[in-house]
Structure formats: C-alpha cells, structure tokens
C-alpha cells in the first residue's frame, strides 16, 4: 500500500487521543482489538494520503470481521454509498447492515428496514412486513428516528394495517425526544390525525428536557397560531419558560421581552426582563445584548440595571462584534459622540462602514456627514501656514 514498516507501526499504536472522553485525564485511552481498529480507521479515512485511506479501509474490514457492530454498520454505509474506496454494492451493504442489526445496533436495524421497504433488483426482495419488523426493533430501543418511522408506517399502512391512533402515539414519542419531523407531522394533522395538544405539550415538557429547541418550537406555534393551533398564551409562556430554564438563548430572550413589554399575559417587570436578557446575552444572543444595552442606557430597570453609558456601550459592541448591522451602526454612534467610551471618529467611521456594507441607510448618512466634517476641518499644518 506504500506504507513502510515504521509508518504502519506508528499508525497501529494502541494509545490514541479520544476527544469525546468527559474526563481529560482519560482522553488518551488504551483500546485494543476491533474497537481500536475502527476508531483508527475513522481517523485515517479523512487523511489526504490515499495510502492512509486504504489502510483505514482494511481496518474497517478487520474490525467488522471481528464482530464489532459499529464497524459492520459503517461497512453497510460504505457499500451503499460507495465511500472510503468501497464499490457501491447493495448486496454487501445489506449483509453488513444485517450483521450489525443482529447485534442490536439501532441504526443498522433501521437501515435493514429501509432496504426491505425498497428492495433491490440485484436479489433483495421487497417486503413491507419485514420492513416494519426491523423498524419496530429500533423503535423499541427508544431511538426517535425509528419512532418517527414506525409512526409513518402505521399512518400509511406499511407492513401493518393503517392505524392513526398508534401512528399518533409513535409520533408523540419521537417528538418528545426532539424529532422535528414528528412534531410537524402531528401539527399538520394530516390524514385525520386528531392531536391532543395538551398531551403533546406535557410529553415535550416531561420527556424532552435535553432538547429545548423543540419546546421553543411548540411555544412559537401556539403564539403564532401556526398549523391550526388555537392561540394559547398561557401554554406558550409555559413552554417558553421551560425552554429558557434549560439554557436555550432564544427562549431566554423571549422571556425577557415578555417581562419588558407584558406579552403573553405576563406582567411588566423590568427586573425579570433584565434577568432573562442577561441569561440570553451570556449565551451570545445578539438581540438580548441590545436589549440590555437599552436598559443600561436609560436606567429604567432601576437597581437591576442602573444607568451606565459604559455598560450600554459594552453590550452594544459585543453585539456588533458578532456582525449585527444594527449594532455596528449603534457602536459607531457611541464612538462618534463619546457615549460610554472615549470619542473616536476614526473608529466610528470603521463601524459605520461595516453597517453601510450591510445596507444600513442611517449609517451611510452618518458616515457621509463625518467625511464632510473631516474634509472641512483644518489640520494643524493648515493652521500653521495661516499664521
């Protein structure tokens, strides 16, 4: 393959860096046998050297041949898609998927289901009952993608009689784990799926604490009346709050806005608004940064954010440094007039130019005015010549 003995020995070390280990002390792990071959092959397949890639291919085969299910699943992908120097070969793809699936590998079980669903002219018989059987195996392991697939099979009637009640149950299970396709399927209400939205909300709140995005999505659907949902301010606020408490920045910003403006039946409370805007700002939410700047600029939140031009400038500039055109313009304005920072027309113009490039008309006007002022202001050399 073009590798000399020293290179092979170096590649075949039993110690290698594992960035996924939680404890930094354990990131250098001792792994021997098929698991080692598999992880080493994953590193080699992205090498720019073809001989290293080919060595990785051999290691995948070695690990799979020793019965390592992730390597067998990987070979199924490689033969299905023609990756890592493997030819496209449906028969080999199915065979390796099946070997991994027989060991309980959920991804492989769903892949086997897919092959049975479509079949293939080169000897793979199409069978909807077998497709359903293998998807069921993966779904029973709690994998959301398989739960969604099983919901689809029940909704359409693939491998089993059509059953919308069971379909809805599987969609709710998948949505509760963060499967967006399942959530949208429920909300669209296709083919007579009558969804108990209170049940769906409870499922998301009780089972989906690790995926605040989905909770936030359902809150938006309630607030914006999407997918035929009846507007429910209480439900929307409850969902936003649950998402915010799991450190999801868009939800934290939304709660800040609710408390600032009295949205979704929420009382106006500047202290709570500043609290939630601060949480969102710590997570880099640019609108939360700008909202905080506003509170510090006018001091309307009292002790929660006492008036401070310096703090206002700090938050505005933090948003500007993230490329937000509105913040770039405001940063230029603060620098032009010396609000919370030493006046600096040169830097002000730099920020105005950035905002101009993004189509902010007011920045273009300020920049033009500053250029005119600079052109008409006499320099020290001009003054000395007049004397």
N, C-alpha and C positions, 0 to 999 in steps of 0.2 A: 504493500500500500504506500510505500515511500517513507514510512516512519523507521528511524533507526532504533536500535535497542535502548539507548538512553531515553529517547522521547517516549517510547512505549512504557518504559519503567516509570517515567515521571507522570505519565497520564494515568497509570494504573495504581497510583498511591491509594492507600486505604483511608487516608485522612484528607478531608476536603472541607471547604468553607460552606456552611449551611446558613444562609441569611434568614431563613424562616424560624430558626430557633428563638424562643422567647428569652431565654437566659443567655446573655452574651458569652458567658463562660462555656456554654455548651454549643456555640456556633461551629466550633471545629469538632466534628463528630467522627467516631470510629464506626464505619459501616462496611461490612464485608459481605460478599456474595451478591445475589441478584439486585438487591436494593442499591448497593454501591454502583453496580454496572449501569443501572437505569439512570441514577442521578448524574453520573459522569457522562452518560450518553446525551442527556438533556443539555449539558454544558457544551459538549462537542458539536452538536448539530447546528449551533449558531456560529461556529468558528468560520472565519473567512477562508481557512485552508480546507481544500477538498479532501485531502488525506485524513484530516482530523474528523471531518463529517462522516467519511466512510468507516472510520474506526468506531464512531458513535453508532452507526447503523449496525455494525457487528455486535456492539454491546447491547443494543436493544434486543437483538435476536437472542443473545446469550441469556439476558435476564428473563425474557419471555419463555425461553425454553426451559428455564429452571423453575417456571411456575409462578413468576411474580405478576400478579394481576394488573397493576398499573402499566407494566411494560407490554403485556398482552393487549390491553386496551389501546395503547399507543400504536402498536403494530396494526390494529384494526383501522385506526385513523390513517396511518401512513399508506396502507394498501387501498383504502377507499379513495383517498385524495391524491395519491402519487407524491407523497412527501418524503424528505430525507433519503433521496435516491432509491426509493422503492417504486416499483411499477404499480400502476392502477390495476388492481386485481380484485373484483368483487368477491370471488370465492375465498381467497385468502383473508380478505377483510372480515367477512362474516365468520370464518373459522376462528380468527383470533378474538373477535368480539365475544363469540360464544364461549371460548375457553375462559375469558375473564369473567363473563356473566355467570358461569357455573360456580365461580368462587364468590359470588355475591357482590361484584363490582357494579354499583348502581348505574353509572354512565354506560357501561357495556350492556347492561340489561336493556336500557332504553334504546341503544344502538341496534341491538338484536331485534327489538320490536319494530324499529324503523325499516330494517331490511325485510322482515316478514310482511310489513304493510305494503311495501312496493314490489317485492320480489325482484328477480333479475333474469333476463333471457339466458344467461350462462349458468343455468342449473339451479337457481334459488327459487323455490316455489313460493308464490304469494299466498299468505294465509292470515286472514284477519283474526281468527280466534287465537292463533299463536302470537300475533302482534299484541293483542290485548293481554294475553297471559304474561308476556315478558314485561310489558309496561306496568302491569299490576305488581310484579315483583319489585320493581324500582320504586313505585309509589308507596308501597308498604314500608319502605325504608325511610320515608319522610322527606324525599327529595322533591322540591317544589316543581321542578320542570316535569318530572314524571307525574306528579299530581295533576298538573295542568293538562298533560297529555291524556291522562285517564279521564279527566273531565270532558275533554273533546271527544274521546271515543264514546263515552256514554251519551253525550249530546247528539252526536251524529248517528250513532248506532254502528260502531266499528267493532266487530268481534262479539258484540253483545246487543240485545235489543235496546232501542233508544229509551233512555230514562233520564228525563230532565231533572228530576229530584236528586238523583245520585250525581248527575253532572254538576249540579249547583254545589253539592257538598264537597266534591273534589276541588272545584274552582275556589271555594272559600278557604279550604285548607292551603291551597297553593298561594292565594292572595295574602293570607295571614303570614306567610313566610317571605313575602316581598316579591312575588311573581306578578309583574305589572300586566302581563298579557292576561292572566287570570282575572285580575281586578277589572280591567277594561271589558273583558268578556261578560262579567257579571253586570257591569254598569250599563252596557249596551242593551241588555235584556233581550238578546236575540233568541228566536225560536221559542218564545213563551217562557223564558227563564224569569220567574217572578221572585225577585230577591228581597229578603227581609233585611233592609239596610241596617236596622238596629243590631241584628245578628252579625252582619258583616263588620260593623263598627266595633262591636265587642270582640270579635275574633282578631281584628287588627290590633286593638289595644292590649289584649291579653296574651297574644302569641307572637307579636311582631316587634318587640322592643328593640331588636337589633337592626331593624330596618325602618328608621323614622321617615324616610322618603315616602314610603307607601302611606303612612298615616297622614303625612302632609298632603299627599295627592288627594286622598279621600276628603280631607278638610276643604281643599280647593273646590272639589266637585260639589260639596254641599253649599259652599259660599257662592259659587258662580252658577249654580243650577245646571251644571253640565250633566249629560247623559240622562236627562229626565228626572234628576233628583229633586225632591221638594226642598226648597231652601230651608235650612235649619241652622240658625245662628248658634244655638246652644251646642249642637253637635259639632259644628265647625270649630267653635272656640275650644271645646274639649279636645278635639283631635289636634289642633294647632299646639295646645298646651302640652299634650302628651309627646308630640314630636319635639317640641322645644326642650323638654326636660331630658331628652336623650341626646342633647347637644347638637341638634340639627340647625345650622345657622339661618336658613330661610324662615324656619318656623320661629326662631328667636326674634328675628327682625319683625315678623308679622305680629307677634305678641306685643312687641314694643309699640308698633303702630296702633294696635287695638287700644292699649292703655293711653297712648298720646291723644288719639282722636275720638275715643269712645266707640270703637267699631264692634260689631258682633255682640251688641248688648253689654259690652264691657264698660265699667265706669272709667272716666278720665282720671288718671293717676300718674303724674309726671315722674314720681319716684320709681314706680314699677316700670314705666316706659324706659327710663334711663337704665334700670337694671337689665332689662331684656335686650335693649340696644347694645349694652356693654358686652353681654354674652355673645351676641351675634358678631360684634366688632372683634372680639378676641378670636373668633373663628374666621376672620377675614371677610365678613360680609360688607361690601362697599356701601350699600345703602344704610346699613346700621352705623358705619363710620361717619357718614354725612349727617345722619340724624343726631348723633352725639355731638358733632361739631355745632349743630344748630342750637342745642340745649346749652352748651358752654358759651356760645356767642351771646345769647340773650339772657341767660341765667334764670329762665322761667321755671326750672325744676328745683330751685332753692338749694338746700344743702346737698341734695343728690348730685347736682352738677352746678356748682357756684360759678358765676360769670367769670370767664377767663379767656381772653383772646388767644393766649398762648396754647391752652388746651384745644381750643377750637381749631387753631392752625395745625396742631399736631395730628388731629383726626382727619382733617381735610387733606393734608399732604399724604397721609397713609393711604387714603383712597386714591389720590392722584397717582401715587407710585404703583398702583395696580392697573393703571391705564384707563381710568374712568374719565371720559372727556369733560363731564360737568365738574368733577373735582379738579382736573387740570386747570380749568378756567378760574375756579374759585381760588386755587392756590396762587395763580398769577395775580389775582385781585388783592389777596392778602399781602403779597410781596410788593405790589405796586404802592399800596397805601400804608405799609408798615403795621398791619394788624397782627399782633401776637408774634411778630418777627421783625427783625431789622429790615428797613426798606431797602429793596434791591431791584432796581429797574431792569438790570441785565437778566437776572434770573426770572423776573416776572415775564419778560418777553419770551424766554425759553418755554415757560409753561403755556403762555398764550399760543405760541406756535404749535405746540403739541395739540392743544384743543382745536386750533384752526384746521389742522390736518384731518380732524375728525368731524369737521363741518359745524363747529360751534360759531354761529354768526357774531355773538356778543364778544367772543374772544378776538375775532377778526377786527372788530371795531376798536377794541381797547389796544390791540397791537398797532393798528394804524395811527391812533392818537399818540401812542408812545413814540412811534417812529417820527412823527411830525414834531413832537416836542424835542426829541433828540437832535433833529436836523436844524431846529431854530435856536437851540440853546448854545450860546457862545462858549467855546472851550477856553481853557486858561491861556493857551497860546494866542487865541484871538484877542483876549483882553490885554495881554502884554503888548501886542502890536499897536492897539489903540492908544496905549499910554505913550 
